[in-house]
Amino acid sequence: MTKLIKFIEENTKGSDYICSDIHGHFSLLEQLLDIKNFNTTTDRLFSLGDLIDRGYESDQTLKWLAYDWFYAIQGNHERMLINAVEQKSSQLFTQWYAWGGDWAEDFDQYQLEQYYLALSSLPVAIELQLGDGKKVGLVHAELPDKCNWDDVTTLLKREQTENIERNQLTSDMLWKKSQIYRDVDGILSIEPVSNINHVFHGHTIVDQITTYANRTFMDLGSYLNGDIGLIKPTDYV
């Protein structure tokens, strides 16, 4: 059974990095990692979801997920593939293809199954330990304006995979887009997530990496703007 949250211990050998939505632009990600002098023997990379769709290198996803230094959570585009396969729905397949999944439109059943198995095994959140007892959370979309991270982890540890999009919290963690578009008063209503030092989000494209309270939104729009947010979490705590 897929665990909806994964707990990752501190990296004592090198540096950890977090990247925003890749959307099948793995060559672009490789260029950014080269600039950072990323070392695959000591460093680790954590993806905020949406590895696939809208990019011509989406078929490299399985290769990247096989790297022992690469970690990822599910995004809403992974969910579209998963939902279409699980429900065997031609309507859902058509919808997914229209939203960027056309790279897989000619896949046979075996090929599609390989992606389904890999992507459906990913968690929807990661809790990453840093040094000095600090920890950060990784979530694709959004958390509630007032949120206790302990409540999130408690839910994710007990919730069943078939309820991911039936539960409002886990659905919002994959799909919701609202906080980044608010006016000043709306933004001020976003409280720091308690019992976690920082939370990192993708999903919603921003002009620049933006932090509200202890929540950082870092999707720079790989398929629109040719850029992927890439940061060290230690720079934010």
ChimeraX commands (.cxc) that place a marker at each C-alpha (Angstrom):
marker #1 position 0.00,0.00,0.00 radius 0.5
marker #1 position 1.27,3.46,-0.90 radius 0.5
marker #1 position 2.21,5.59,2.09 radius 0.5
marker #1 position 0.81,9.08,1.59 radius 0.5
marker #1 position 3.67,10.71,3.49 radius 0.5
marker #1 position 7.34,9.84,3.49 radius 0.5
marker #1 position 9.74,10.80,6.27 radius 0.5
marker #1 position 13.32,11.43,5.15 radius 0.5
marker #1 position 16.27,11.61,7.50 radius 0.5
marker #1 position 18.89,14.35,7.45 radius 0.5
marker #1 position 21.55,14.25,4.74 radius 0.5
marker #1 position 24.84,14.11,6.64 radius 0.5
marker #1 position 27.03,13.68,3.56 radius 0.5
marker #1 position 26.05,16.53,1.24 radius 0.5
marker #1 position 23.38,19.07,0.35 radius 0.5
marker #1 position 19.67,18.73,-0.26 radius 0.5
marker #1 position 17.86,20.62,-3.02 radius 0.5
marker #1 position 14.18,21.07,-3.81 radius 0.5
marker #1 position 12.90,21.68,-7.34 radius 0.5
marker #1 position 9.53,22.83,-8.58 radius 0.5
marker #1 position 7.36,21.30,-11.31 radius 0.5
marker #1 position 9.52,19.68,-14.02 radius 0.5
marker #1 position 6.77,18.90,-16.55 radius 0.5
marker #1 position 9.01,16.78,-18.75 radius 0.5
marker #1 position 11.85,19.31,-18.95 radius 0.5
marker #1 position 14.60,17.15,-17.51 radius 0.5
marker #1 position 17.37,18.61,-19.69 radius 0.5
marker #1 position 16.57,22.02,-18.21 radius 0.5
marker #1 position 16.76,20.55,-14.72 radius 0.5
marker #1 position 20.12,18.94,-15.52 radius 0.5
marker #1 position 21.48,22.32,-16.62 radius 0.5
marker #1 position 20.41,23.90,-13.34 radius 0.5
marker #1 position 21.93,21.07,-11.31 radius 0.5
marker #1 position 25.20,21.47,-13.19 radius 0.5
marker #1 position 25.24,25.17,-12.28 radius 0.5
marker #1 position 24.83,24.17,-8.62 radius 0.5
marker #1 position 27.64,21.58,-8.95 radius 0.5
marker #1 position 25.16,18.92,-7.82 radius 0.5
marker #1 position 27.00,15.79,-6.67 radius 0.5
marker #1 position 25.01,12.59,-7.18 radius 0.5
marker #1 position 27.15,10.70,-4.69 radius 0.5
marker #1 position 26.41,13.01,-1.76 radius 0.5
marker #1 position 23.56,15.38,-2.66 radius 0.5
marker #1 position 19.82,14.70,-2.92 radius 0.5
marker #1 position 17.07,16.28,-5.01 radius 0.5
marker #1 position 13.41,16.50,-4.01 radius 0.5
marker #1 position 10.72,17.23,-6.58 radius 0.5
marker #1 position 7.43,18.95,-5.68 radius 0.5
marker #1 position 5.43,16.90,-8.19 radius 0.5
marker #1 position 4.25,17.27,-11.78 radius 0.5
marker #1 position 7.20,15.42,-13.24 radius 0.5
marker #1 position 5.18,14.61,-16.35 radius 0.5
marker #1 position 3.11,16.32,-19.10 radius 0.5
marker #1 position 3.57,19.42,-21.24 radius 0.5
marker #1 position 7.20,18.56,-21.93 radius 0.5
marker #1 position 8.75,16.37,-24.61 radius 0.5
marker #1 position 10.99,14.55,-22.08 radius 0.5
marker #1 position 8.18,13.23,-19.88 radius 0.5
marker #1 position 9.23,9.72,-20.89 radius 0.5
marker #1 position 12.44,10.20,-18.87 radius 0.5
marker #1 position 10.45,10.17,-15.64 radius 0.5
marker #1 position 11.03,6.49,-14.90 radius 0.5
marker #1 position 14.77,6.92,-15.36 radius 0.5
marker #1 position 14.84,9.76,-12.85 radius 0.5
marker #1 position 12.68,7.94,-10.33 radius 0.5
marker #1 position 15.21,5.09,-10.39 radius 0.5
marker #1 position 18.01,7.38,-9.17 radius 0.5
marker #1 position 18.71,6.77,-5.50 radius 0.5
marker #1 position 19.34,10.50,-4.94 radius 0.5
marker #1 position 16.02,11.64,-6.45 radius 0.5
marker #1 position 12.77,11.84,-4.46 radius 0.5
marker #1 position 9.36,13.03,-5.59 radius 0.5
marker #1 position 5.80,13.55,-4.44 radius 0.5
marker #1 position 2.65,13.29,-6.52 radius 0.5
marker #1 position 1.28,16.34,-8.29 radius 0.5
marker #1 position -2.08,16.77,-9.98 radius 0.5
marker #1 position -0.65,15.63,-13.33 radius 0.5
marker #1 position 0.47,12.34,-11.80 radius 0.5
marker #1 position -3.06,12.06,-10.41 radius 0.5
marker #1 position -4.57,12.48,-13.88 radius 0.5
marker #1 position -2.60,9.50,-15.19 radius 0.5
marker #1 position -3.35,7.45,-12.08 radius 0.5
marker #1 position -7.08,8.22,-12.15 radius 0.5
marker #1 position -7.41,7.44,-15.86 radius 0.5
marker #1 position -5.68,4.06,-15.49 radius 0.5
marker #1 position -7.49,3.05,-12.30 radius 0.5
marker #1 position -10.93,4.01,-13.56 radius 0.5
marker #1 position -10.28,2.77,-17.12 radius 0.5
marker #1 position -12.13,5.87,-18.28 radius 0.5
marker #1 position -11.81,7.06,-21.88 radius 0.5
marker #1 position -13.14,10.42,-20.73 radius 0.5
marker #1 position -10.38,10.78,-18.14 radius 0.5
marker #1 position -7.76,9.69,-20.67 radius 0.5
marker #1 position -9.02,12.32,-23.13 radius 0.5
marker #1 position -8.97,14.97,-20.42 radius 0.5
marker #1 position -5.44,14.01,-19.36 radius 0.5
marker #1 position -4.18,14.07,-22.96 radius 0.5
marker #1 position -5.68,17.55,-23.40 radius 0.5
marker #1 position -3.88,18.81,-20.28 radius 0.5
marker #1 position -0.47,17.68,-21.50 radius 0.5
marker #1 position -0.56,13.89,-21.35 radius 0.5
marker #1 position -0.47,13.49,-25.13 radius 0.5
marker #1 position 3.18,12.35,-24.89 radius 0.5
marker #1 position 1.76,9.00,-23.73 radius 0.5
marker #1 position -1.18,8.81,-26.15 radius 0.5
marker #1 position 0.40,6.02,-28.22 radius 0.5
marker #1 position 1.56,3.92,-25.26 radius 0.5
marker #1 position 0.50,0.30,-25.16 radius 0.5
marker #1 position -0.93,-1.16,-21.96 radius 0.5
marker #1 position 2.44,-2.42,-20.72 radius 0.5
marker #1 position 4.16,0.94,-21.16 radius 0.5
marker #1 position 1.36,2.81,-19.44 radius 0.5
marker #1 position 1.37,0.32,-16.58 radius 0.5
marker #1 position 5.04,1.05,-15.84 radius 0.5
marker #1 position 4.31,4.73,-15.33 radius 0.5
marker #1 position 1.19,3.98,-13.31 radius 0.5
marker #1 position 3.06,1.68,-10.93 radius 0.5
marker #1 position 5.88,4.16,-10.40 radius 0.5
marker #1 position 3.75,7.27,-10.00 radius 0.5
marker #1 position 1.04,5.73,-7.84 radius 0.5
marker #1 position 3.71,4.60,-5.37 radius 0.5
marker #1 position 4.79,8.20,-4.70 radius 0.5
marker #1 position 3.62,9.95,-1.52 radius 0.5
marker #1 position 1.61,13.18,-1.58 radius 0.5
marker #1 position 3.90,14.82,0.98 radius 0.5
marker #1 position 7.42,14.53,2.32 radius 0.5
marker #1 position 8.75,15.56,5.69 radius 0.5
marker #1 position 12.48,16.23,5.39 radius 0.5
marker #1 position 14.78,16.47,8.36 radius 0.5
marker #1 position 17.49,19.13,8.27 radius 0.5
marker #1 position 20.25,19.83,10.78 radius 0.5
marker #1 position 19.72,21.19,14.31 radius 0.5
marker #1 position 16.39,19.41,14.66 radius 0.5
marker #1 position 14.72,21.46,11.93 radius 0.5
marker #1 position 12.32,19.95,9.44 radius 0.5
marker #1 position 10.50,21.07,6.30 radius 0.5
marker #1 position 7.45,19.83,4.45 radius 0.5
marker #1 position 6.98,19.30,0.72 radius 0.5
marker #1 position 3.46,19.68,-0.70 radius 0.5
marker #1 position 2.51,20.05,-4.35 radius 0.5
marker #1 position -0.33,22.59,-4.08 radius 0.5
marker #1 position -1.74,24.20,-0.92 radius 0.5
marker #1 position -2.40,23.73,2.77 radius 0.5
marker #1 position -5.21,25.51,4.67 radius 0.5
marker #1 position -4.63,29.13,5.75 radius 0.5
marker #1 position -4.48,27.91,9.34 radius 0.5
marker #1 position -2.68,24.59,9.48 radius 0.5
marker #1 position -0.95,22.34,11.98 radius 0.5
marker #1 position 1.61,20.08,10.30 radius 0.5
marker #1 position 1.04,17.41,12.95 radius 0.5
marker #1 position -2.61,17.19,11.84 radius 0.5
marker #1 position -1.45,16.79,8.24 radius 0.5
marker #1 position 0.95,13.96,9.06 radius 0.5
marker #1 position -1.60,12.23,11.27 radius 0.5
marker #1 position -4.15,12.25,8.46 radius 0.5
marker #1 position -1.69,11.10,5.82 radius 0.5
marker #1 position -0.48,8.20,7.95 radius 0.5
marker #1 position -4.00,6.79,8.31 radius 0.5
marker #1 position -5.78,7.82,5.11 radius 0.5
marker #1 position -6.35,5.24,2.36 radius 0.5
marker #1 position -5.05,5.90,-1.14 radius 0.5
marker #1 position -8.52,5.64,-2.66 radius 0.5
marker #1 position -9.58,8.64,-0.56 radius 0.5
marker #1 position -6.84,11.01,-1.70 radius 0.5
marker #1 position -9.22,13.16,-3.73 radius 0.5
marker #1 position -12.30,12.49,-1.61 radius 0.5
marker #1 position -10.68,14.11,1.42 radius 0.5
marker #1 position -10.68,17.91,1.17 radius 0.5
marker #1 position -7.22,18.38,2.71 radius 0.5
marker #1 position -5.41,15.87,0.52 radius 0.5
marker #1 position -7.31,17.01,-2.57 radius 0.5
marker #1 position -6.26,20.62,-1.91 radius 0.5
marker #1 position -2.66,19.45,-1.46 radius 0.5
marker #1 position -2.77,18.27,-5.07 radius 0.5
marker #1 position -5.11,20.69,-6.85 radius 0.5
marker #1 position -5.86,23.96,-5.05 radius 0.5
marker #1 position -4.73,27.34,-6.45 radius 0.5
marker #1 position -5.83,30.41,-4.54 radius 0.5
marker #1 position -3.37,31.73,-1.98 radius 0.5
marker #1 position -0.85,33.20,-4.38 radius 0.5
marker #1 position -3.55,35.24,-6.19 radius 0.5
marker #1 position -4.98,37.02,-3.16 radius 0.5
marker #1 position -4.97,40.70,-2.35 radius 0.5
marker #1 position -2.94,42.00,0.59 radius 0.5
marker #1 position -5.64,41.29,3.17 radius 0.5
marker #1 position -6.06,37.76,1.86 radius 0.5
marker #1 position -2.36,37.09,2.00 radius 0.5
marker #1 position -2.18,38.37,5.59 radius 0.5
marker #1 position -4.76,35.75,6.55 radius 0.5
marker #1 position -2.29,32.98,5.67 radius 0.5
marker #1 position -0.73,31.88,8.95 radius 0.5
marker #1 position 2.56,30.06,9.41 radius 0.5
marker #1 position 2.12,26.28,9.37 radius 0.5
marker #1 position 2.70,25.20,12.95 radius 0.5
marker #1 position 4.98,22.37,14.09 radius 0.5
marker #1 position 7.14,22.59,10.98 radius 0.5
marker #1 position 9.89,25.07,10.16 radius 0.5
marker #1 position 8.92,25.62,6.53 radius 0.5
marker #1 position 6.76,24.19,3.74 radius 0.5
marker #1 position 7.58,24.28,0.02 radius 0.5
marker #1 position 4.95,24.29,-2.73 radius 0.5
marker #1 position 4.84,23.98,-6.52 radius 0.5
marker #1 position 1.72,23.88,-8.73 radius 0.5
marker #1 position 0.94,27.60,-8.99 radius 0.5
marker #1 position 3.25,29.47,-11.38 radius 0.5
marker #1 position 4.87,32.56,-9.88 radius 0.5
marker #1 position 7.10,35.23,-11.44 radius 0.5
marker #1 position 9.67,34.65,-8.74 radius 0.5
marker #1 position 10.04,32.35,-5.77 radius 0.5
marker #1 position 7.64,33.80,-3.21 radius 0.5
marker #1 position 7.29,33.25,0.54 radius 0.5
marker #1 position 4.19,33.92,2.67 radius 0.5
marker #1 position 4.62,33.21,6.38 radius 0.5
marker #1 position 6.67,29.98,6.36 radius 0.5
marker #1 position 5.31,28.78,2.99 radius 0.5
marker #1 position 7.36,29.16,-0.18 radius 0.5
marker #1 position 5.81,28.87,-3.65 radius 0.5
marker #1 position 8.45,28.06,-6.24 radius 0.5
marker #1 position 6.94,26.90,-9.55 radius 0.5
marker #1 position 8.56,29.20,-12.13 radius 0.5
marker #1 position 6.78,27.61,-15.09 radius 0.5
marker #1 position 9.10,25.18,-16.85 radius 0.5
marker #1 position 6.78,24.74,-19.83 radius 0.5
marker #1 position 5.86,28.43,-20.11 radius 0.5
marker #1 position 8.95,30.33,-19.03 radius 0.5
marker #1 position 11.75,27.79,-19.41 radius 0.5
marker #1 position 12.68,27.91,-15.74 radius 0.5
marker #1 position 12.47,25.56,-12.78 radius 0.5
marker #1 position 12.64,26.73,-9.19 radius 0.5
marker #1 position 15.64,25.14,-7.48 radius 0.5
marker #1 position 16.62,25.96,-3.91 radius 0.5
marker #1 position 18.38,24.63,-0.83 radius 0.5
marker #1 position 15.86,24.26,2.00 radius 0.5
marker #1 position 18.54,25.25,4.50 radius 0.5
marker #1 position 18.44,28.77,3.03 radius 0.5
marker #1 position 14.84,29.16,4.30 radius 0.5
marker #1 position 15.04,27.96,7.91 radius 0.5
marker link #1:1,2 radius 0.2
marker link #1:2,3 radius 0.2
marker link #1:3,4 radius 0.2
marker link #1:4,5 radius 0.2
marker link #1:5,6 radius 0.2
marker link #1:6,7 radius 0.2
marker link #1:7,8 radius 0.2
marker link #1:8,9 radius 0.2
marker link #1:9,10 radius 0.2
marker link #1:10,11 radius 0.2
marker link #1:11,12 radius 0.2
marker link #1:12,13 radius 0.2
marker link #1:13,14 radius 0.2
marker link #1:14,15 radius 0.2
marker link #1:15,16 radius 0.2
marker link #1:16,17 radius 0.2
marker link #1:17,18 radius 0.2
marker link #1:18,19 radius 0.2
marker link #1:19,20 radius 0.2
marker link #1:20,21 radius 0.2
marker link #1:21,22 radius 0.2
marker link #1:22,23 radius 0.2
marker link #1:23,24 radius 0.2
marker link #1:24,25 radius 0.2
marker link #1:25,26 radius 0.2
marker link #1:26,27 radius 0.2
marker link #1:27,28 radius 0.2
marker link #1:28,29 radius 0.2
marker link #1:29,30 radius 0.2
marker link #1:30,31 radius 0.2
marker link #1:31,32 radius 0.2
marker link #1:32,33 radius 0.2
marker link #1:33,34 radius 0.2
marker link #1:34,35 radius 0.2
marker link #1:35,36 radius 0.2
marker link #1:36,37 radius 0.2
marker link #1:37,38 radius 0.2
marker link #1:38,39 radius 0.2
marker link #1:39,40 radius 0.2
marker link #1:40,41 radius 0.2
marker link #1:41,42 radius 0.2
marker link #1:42,43 radius 0.2
marker link #1:43,44 radius 0.2
marker link #1:44,45 radius 0.2
marker link #1:45,46 radius 0.2
marker link #1:46,47 radius 0.2
marker link #1:47,48 radius 0.2
marker link #1:48,49 radius 0.2
marker link #1:49,50 radius 0.2
marker link #1:50,51 radius 0.2
marker link #1:51,52 radius 0.2
marker link #1:52,53 radius 0.2
marker link #1:53,54 radius 0.2
marker link #1:54,55 radius 0.2
marker link #1:55,56 radius 0.2
marker link #1:56,57 radius 0.2
marker link #1:57,58 radius 0.2
marker link #1:58,59 radius 0.2
marker link #1:59,60 radius 0.2
marker link #1:60,61 radius 0.2
marker link #1:61,62 radius 0.2
marker link #1:62,63 radius 0.2
marker link #1:63,64 radius 0.2
marker link #1:64,65 radius 0.2
marker link #1:65,66 radius 0.2
marker link #1:66,67 radius 0.2
marker link #1:67,68 radius 0.2
marker link #1:68,69 radius 0.2
marker link #1:69,70 radius 0.2
marker link #1:70,71 radius 0.2
marker link #1:71,72 radius 0.2
marker link #1:72,73 radius 0.2
marker link #1:73,74 radius 0.2
marker link #1:74,75 radius 0.2
marker link #1:75,76 radius 0.2
marker link #1:76,77 radius 0.2
marker link #1:77,78 radius 0.2
marker link #1:78,79 radius 0.2
marker link #1:79,80 radius 0.2
marker link #1:80,81 radius 0.2
marker link #1:81,82 radius 0.2
marker link #1:82,83 radius 0.2
marker link #1:83,84 radius 0.2
marker link #1:84,85 radius 0.2
marker link #1:85,86 radius 0.2
marker link #1:86,87 radius 0.2
marker link #1:87,88 radius 0.2
marker link #1:88,89 radius 0.2
marker link #1:89,90 radius 0.2
marker link #1:90,91 radius 0.2
marker link #1:91,92 radius 0.2
marker link #1:92,93 radius 0.2
marker link #1:93,94 radius 0.2
marker link #1:94,95 radius 0.2
marker link #1:95,96 radius 0.2
marker link #1:96,97 radius 0.2
marker link #1:97,98 radius 0.2
marker link #1:98,99 radius 0.2
marker link #1:99,100 radius 0.2
marker link #1:100,101 radius 0.2
marker link #1:101,102 radius 0.2
marker link #1:102,103 radius 0.2
marker link #1:103,104 radius 0.2
marker link #1:104,105 radius 0.2
marker link #1:105,106 radius 0.2
marker link #1:106,107 radius 0.2
marker link #1:107,108 radius 0.2
marker link #1:108,109 radius 0.2
marker link #1:109,110 radius 0.2
marker link #1:110,111 radius 0.2
marker link #1:111,112 radius 0.2
marker link #1:112,113 radius 0.2
marker link #1:113,114 radius 0.2
marker link #1:114,115 radius 0.2
marker link #1:115,116 radius 0.2
marker link #1:116,117 radius 0.2
marker link #1:117,118 radius 0.2
marker link #1:118,119 radius 0.2
marker link #1:119,120 radius 0.2
marker link #1:120,121 radius 0.2
marker link #1:121,122 radius 0.2
marker link #1:122,123 radius 0.2
marker link #1:123,124 radius 0.2
marker link #1:124,125 radius 0.2
marker link #1:125,126 radius 0.2
marker link #1:126,127 radius 0.2
marker link #1:127,128 radius 0.2
marker link #1:128,129 radius 0.2
marker link #1:129,130 radius 0.2
marker link #1:130,131 radius 0.2
marker link #1:131,132 radius 0.2
marker link #1:132,133 radius 0.2
marker link #1:133,134 radius 0.2
marker link #1:134,135 radius 0.2
marker link #1:135,136 radius 0.2
marker link #1:136,137 radius 0.2
marker link #1:137,138 radius 0.2
marker link #1:138,139 radius 0.2
marker link #1:139,140 radius 0.2
marker link #1:140,141 radius 0.2
marker link #1:141,142 radius 0.2
marker link #1:142,143 radius 0.2
marker link #1:143,144 radius 0.2
marker link #1:144,145 radius 0.2
marker link #1:145,146 radius 0.2
marker link #1:146,147 radius 0.2
marker link #1:147,148 radius 0.2
marker link #1:148,149 radius 0.2
marker link #1:149,150 radius 0.2
marker link #1:150,151 radius 0.2
marker link #1:151,152 radius 0.2
marker link #1:152,153 radius 0.2
marker link #1:153,154 radius 0.2
marker link #1:154,155 radius 0.2
marker link #1:155,156 radius 0.2
marker link #1:156,157 radius 0.2
marker link #1:157,158 radius 0.2
marker link #1:158,159 radius 0.2
marker link #1:159,160 radius 0.2
marker link #1:160,161 radius 0.2
marker link #1:161,162 radius 0.2
marker link #1:162,163 radius 0.2
marker link #1:163,164 radius 0.2
marker link #1:164,165 radius 0.2
marker link #1:165,166 radius 0.2
marker link #1:166,167 radius 0.2
marker link #1:167,168 radius 0.2
marker link #1:168,169 radius 0.2
marker link #1:169,170 radius 0.2
marker link #1:170,171 radius 0.2
marker link #1:171,172 radius 0.2
marker link #1:172,173 radius 0.2
marker link #1:173,174 radius 0.2
marker link #1:174,175 radius 0.2
marker link #1:175,176 radius 0.2
marker link #1:176,177 radius 0.2
marker link #1:177,178 radius 0.2
marker link #1:178,179 radius 0.2
marker link #1:179,180 radius 0.2
marker link #1:180,181 radius 0.2
marker link #1:181,182 radius 0.2
marker link #1:182,183 radius 0.2
marker link #1:183,184 radius 0.2
marker link #1:184,185 radius 0.2
marker link #1:185,186 radius 0.2
marker link #1:186,187 radius 0.2
marker link #1:187,188 radius 0.2
marker link #1:188,189 radius 0.2
marker link #1:189,190 radius 0.2
marker link #1:190,191 radius 0.2
marker link #1:191,192 radius 0.2
marker link #1:192,193 radius 0.2
marker link #1:193,194 radius 0.2
marker link #1:194,195 radius 0.2
marker link #1:195,196 radius 0.2
marker link #1:196,197 radius 0.2
marker link #1:197,198 radius 0.2
marker link #1:198,199 radius 0.2
marker link #1:199,200 radius 0.2
marker link #1:200,201 radius 0.2
marker link #1:201,202 radius 0.2
marker link #1:202,203 radius 0.2
marker link #1:203,204 radius 0.2
marker link #1:204,205 radius 0.2
marker link #1:205,206 radius 0.2
marker link #1:206,207 radius 0.2
marker link #1:207,208 radius 0.2
marker link #1:208,209 radius 0.2
marker link #1:209,210 radius 0.2
marker link #1:210,211 radius 0.2
marker link #1:211,212 radius 0.2
marker link #1:212,213 radius 0.2
marker link #1:213,214 radius 0.2
marker link #1:214,215 radius 0.2
marker link #1:215,216 radius 0.2
marker link #1:216,217 radius 0.2
marker link #1:217,218 radius 0.2
marker link #1:218,219 radius 0.2
marker link #1:219,220 radius 0.2
marker link #1:220,221 radius 0.2
marker link #1:221,222 radius 0.2
marker link #1:222,223 radius 0.2
marker link #1:223,224 radius 0.2
marker link #1:224,225 radius 0.2
marker link #1:225,226 radius 0.2
marker link #1:226,227 radius 0.2
marker link #1:227,228 radius 0.2
marker link #1:228,229 radius 0.2
marker link #1:229,230 radius 0.2
marker link #1:230,231 radius 0.2
marker link #1:231,232 radius 0.2
marker link #1:232,233 radius 0.2
marker link #1:233,234 radius 0.2
marker link #1:234,235 radius 0.2
marker link #1:235,236 radius 0.2
marker link #1:236,237 radius 0.2
view
